[in-house]
């Protein structure tokens, strides 16, 4: 089975000391355990990347012939206050490209900013409102396409302090494991055919 992860610092594993504790390796291990198959994984991620940068700089680096491609992006777009329309325009291009590279595409929702320890309450709630607007656009873009799924951050709640790395912003090992479990559970529940037929 072949999986690819594309995105921002969470794709790159910021917040943990080794890739073994990061999202891509954890997702690969969980899918291997569920399918009994060897899972090869690749990741293209960059600290601070927006979806625009993913579209124009990072996306070409992800190889094809994948069973699952996962997109982890959105935090930086919220921080630079990109509009939902700008976000949707870039997301359509990225998702269509990934759908040409993979049998199934998973787009992860933006994290719940209101739960992030390093953000003051008022700022966290403000950013959460901006993130919710991007998520509405994401749900629409994904619903319009076959073999593309949006998975909201509700699957990660509640987010206890141990979810986060020492910086109080990025996920830590516990957080990445919870996130990988949410994606693996979704694939098992909704794309069992993909997991059973992947080689």
ABEGO torsion letter per residue (X at the ends): XBBBBBEBAAAAGBGBABAAABAAAAAAAAAAAAAGBBBBBBBBBBBGBBAAAAAAAAAAABBBGBABBBBBBGAAAAAAGBBAAAAAAAAAAAAAAAAAABABBBBBBBBBAAABAABBAAAAAAAAAAAAAAAAAAAAAAAABBGBBBBBAAAAOBBBAAABBAAGABBBAAAAAAAAAAAAAAAAAAAAAAAAABX
